[in-house]
């Protein structure tokens, strides 16, 4: 998926865009609508299976459930906080025993619209992704067996699993934990951004600087990688197409997608980061070493496009990117059921 048919089609659209953009704001808006589009609403099904209210509610509880971790301290929300843009706003997450993770935590907001999960795309969907942190020694440091033992020891959870998976004779299992978490995470979408209002016809939703930033974003080729309704998350590209950033931003030890494919051409290849709500998710890049959005834009200009953006250009693009912030989902923190004598103790 390095250079997919989608990417080629987007490239052709961008090449044809100059004449359209020359028509003024109407052409710019039409081009933006074609390249990106508004963020969709939450999907009603995943892989052909309905997203039911019972699974969403169970998933909401599990998302905030620290007993999914061996320490009973870390939950999904620890690293993907719904109160801070779906991420944790630190360079790398802090996990079990105060260990530091290897990469910056991606936002969970709108993640359902990504082609794959994690920076290297090693999980095909949100259900597969949900299993990874629970078992990672540097994160929750737990096992599927211990998770099932924990949840099966709590009667209220047993009832919730039965309601969420009524056709399953033994519903409290690790696969169903992942499916419930996925169901909840499909609801974490952020519609109604000023950009969405703009392409819907509200000309006043973006000011002149922001429209110029959008024009530069398209003209400079940023949309070749960061396209679709989530402004990225759909394909993989080398970090440093033209010029590799320094080791503090692109650590030599992290070869990205190569760890998944073991293909030499995938060294330092990463999934194009989704840019929705990007103003909320600093620090930036998989290394989490850039805190300033304008600086991140400038780095992408030189490393990916071979273009040294003027300060005013980087500022305009950053101003446009801030218009991608949508309405955060309203999530009520659940009251979780108590442990019982049979619940494994924290370690």
N, C-alpha and C positions, 0 to 999 in steps of 0.2 A: 504494500500500500504506500510505497515511497512516492510514486508518481502515478496515481490512479487515473482512470478515465475521467473521474470527477475533477481531479486537479487539472487535467488537460483541458476539459471543457471550461473550467473557470478561467484558465489562462487565455483561452480563445475569447471568452467574454470580456476579459480585461483588455485584451488587445483591441477589441472592437469598441471599447468604451470611450476612447478619446472623442470620437465624433458625437457620441451621445452626451458626454459631459459638456461639450462645447455648446450644447443647446441651453445651458443654464441650470437653474435649480430643479426644473422639472426633469431634465435628463439625469441629473445627479440622483434625484429621489427614485426614479425608475431603475437606474442602475443598481442602487443600493437595495431596492426591493428584490431585484433579480438575483443578486449575489448573496444576500443574507436573509432577508425576510424577517418577519416578527417571530418572537419566541412562541412556540405552540403552548397550548394548555397541557395539563397532565394527561398522559396516555391512559386510556381506559382498559388497555390490555398490554401484556408483555409476552412476546413469543407465542401469541395466540391464546394466552390464558388471561382471564379477566382479573383486573385489580379490584378486589372486593374490599368493602369497608372493614370487614373483620381482619383481613390481612394487613391493611394499612394501620389499623389501631394496634395490633400486636407488634408490627414493625416499629411504630412510634415508641412503644414501651421499650423494645429491645434496643433501639437506637440510643436511648438514654440509660441503659442498664449497665452499671459498672461491674456487675457480677458476671458479665461475659468475659471479663479479664481475670487472670489468676489472682491478682492483688485485690480485686473488688474496688479498684480505684478508677480505672480507665474505661470509658465508654466510647462509642463511635463519635459522640458529640464532643469528646475531648479534643480530637484532631480536626473535626469537621463541624465546628460550632455553628449552629443555625443563627446565633446572635451576632456573629462576626463574619458574615459573607459566606458561610459554609466551609471555612478554613480556620486555621488557628493563629495566623498572623505572627508566626515565628519562623526563623530560617528552616529549621527541621523540627519535627515533633519530638516531644519527650515521652518515652514509653516506659515499659516495665523496669523497675529499679533505677529510674532516672537515666536510662540509656537514651542516646540521641539517634533518631532515625537517619537513614541515608539521603532522603530527599525531602523537598518541600511538599507539604500536604496540599493536594489539589482541592478545589472547592467541590462540595457535593451538590451545590445548586446547579440545576439544569444538566447534571451529569448523565441523566437518562438519554439525552440527545447525542452523546458522544458515541463514536463508532466502537470504542473499546475503552477500558479503564486503566488507570495508572499512567505514569509518564511514558512507560515503555509499551503500553498496550497489552500487558500479559494476561489481563482478564477480559474475556469477551463481553461481559455484561455486569450489571450491578450485583447480581446474585453471586457470581463467581468472585467478584471483588470483595464482597462482604466477608468471605471466608478467610481471606489472606491476613488482614491485621489481627484477627482473633488468634491465629496460630503463630504469627511471627514472634520470635523470642524477644525482639527489640521493641515490640508494640504491646499486645495484650498477653503474650506468652501463655496461651491456654491451649487446650486440646479439644477436639470435637466431643470426645467422650465425657470430659469434665463439664463442658457446657451443657450437654444433654442431662447429665446427672444433676447439675445445678437447677435447671429449669424444671425437670421432672419432680424435683423435691418440693416445689412450690405449687400448691393446689390451684391458685388463681391462674398461673401460667398454663397448667395442664388444661384448664377449661378454655383459655384463650386459644390454645393450639387446636383443640377439638372444634371450636367454632370457625377458626380460620381454614382448617383443612378437614372438612367433614367427611370426605371420602377416604381418608387415610386411616387405616386401623391402628397405627402407632404414630400419631402426628408429631410427638415431641422428638424431632431428630434434627441433625445439623443442617441438612439440606433445607428443611422447612424454616429454620432460623434465617438462613440466607434469603429465601424467597420472601419471607415477611419483611425483612429489612429492605429488600429491593422494592417491595410494594410501597412502603412508606417513602422511600427516597424518590420514587416517581412523582410524588406530590410536591417535591421541593423545586418548583419552577418559579421564575421571576418575570412575569409579564409586565406590560405597562411602562416600559422604559421610555424616556423621551425620544430615543431613536425609533422605537416602535410607533410612537404617535406621529413622528415625522413621516415615515414611509406610508402611514395610513392617511396622510393628507394634511396634517397639522403643520403648516409651514413655520409657525412661531415656536415649535417645540425645540428647535435648534437655532442658536444665534449664528451670526456671521462667522465667528471664529470656529465654532463647532462644525458648520457646514464646510468651511475651508479644510478643517481637519479630516472630515470624511472624504473630501475630494483628494487630498494628499494620500490618504490611506488607500484609496482605489488606484490613483495614478502611479503611486510608488510601487505597487505590486504587493502590498501587505495582504490583500484579499486573496492572493494566490494560495496561501496557506491557511489564513484565518477567514474562512468563508462558511456559509451555511448559517442557520438560525442561531447557533451557539458561537459564531465567529471563531471556529476552530474545533479541535477535538475529533476530526474526521479522517486525518491521514498523518503520515510520519515524514519528517524531513530532517536532514542533517543540521545540527546547531553549528553554524559556521560555514554556510555555503560558499561565501566569498572569503571571509576572514574569521578564524576562530577567536573567540574571546579569550581573555586570560584565564589562568588556572583557577583563580578564585571564583569565577563565574561558571566555567566549564571544567570541573575537576577531571584530571586525566584518568583517575581510577574508575570513574563512572562512565561506562561506554554505552549507556542507554539501551536501545533495543537489541544490541548485539548479545546481551545476556539472555534474551528470549530466543533469538533465531540462530545464534552462533554463526552468522553470516558476516564476513568481513566488511561488506559494504554497509552494514547496519551499525558500524561503530560510530558513536556519538550522534545517533539518530534518535529523535524523540517525537512524541505526538505533539502536533501543534496545539499549544495551550488555548483552551476556550477563553474568550475575552469578555464574555458577559460578566458584569459586576466586578471588573478587574480593579476598579479603584478601591474595592473593599478587601482585596486579597493579597496586599503586599506582605512580605517581600516577594520578589518575582524570580522566575526561572526555577528549574528543578533544584538548583543549589540554594535558592532562597537568599541570594547575596546582594540583591539590588532592591532598595526600599523606595526609590523615587520613580514614578511612572514615566516622567519625561526622560530620565536616564535610560530606563528599559527600552523605550521607543528608539532612542538614539543608538543603543547597542544593536538592536534588531536591524536598524537601517544599515549600519556598517557591516555587520556580520552576515546578514542574510541577503541584503539587496546591493551591497557594494556602494552604498550612497551615504555620504556624510551629511546628515540632516542639519540644517541651520537650527539654532535654538528656537526661533519662532516657528519653524516647521514642526519640530518635536513637540513644542508646547501646544500647537493647534491639534495635532493628532491625539495627544493626551487629553486635550479638552473634549474632542469627539469621543474618545473611549469612555470618558466619564458619563456620557449620555447613555451608555449601555447598562447602567444600573437600573434594575427593575424593582418591582414591589416584592419585598422579602415575604416568604410564606409565613403565615401566622401559625406558630407551633406552640401549643400549650405543654409545658413541662409536665410529664405524667407523675402521678403518685404511684410508686412501684410497690408491689406486694412484698410482705416481709419474708425473710428466710425462715426455714424451719430447722429442727434438730438434724435433719438429714442433709441439709445444704452444705456442700464442702466449704470449709473455712478459707479465708484469704491466706495467701502465701506471698 
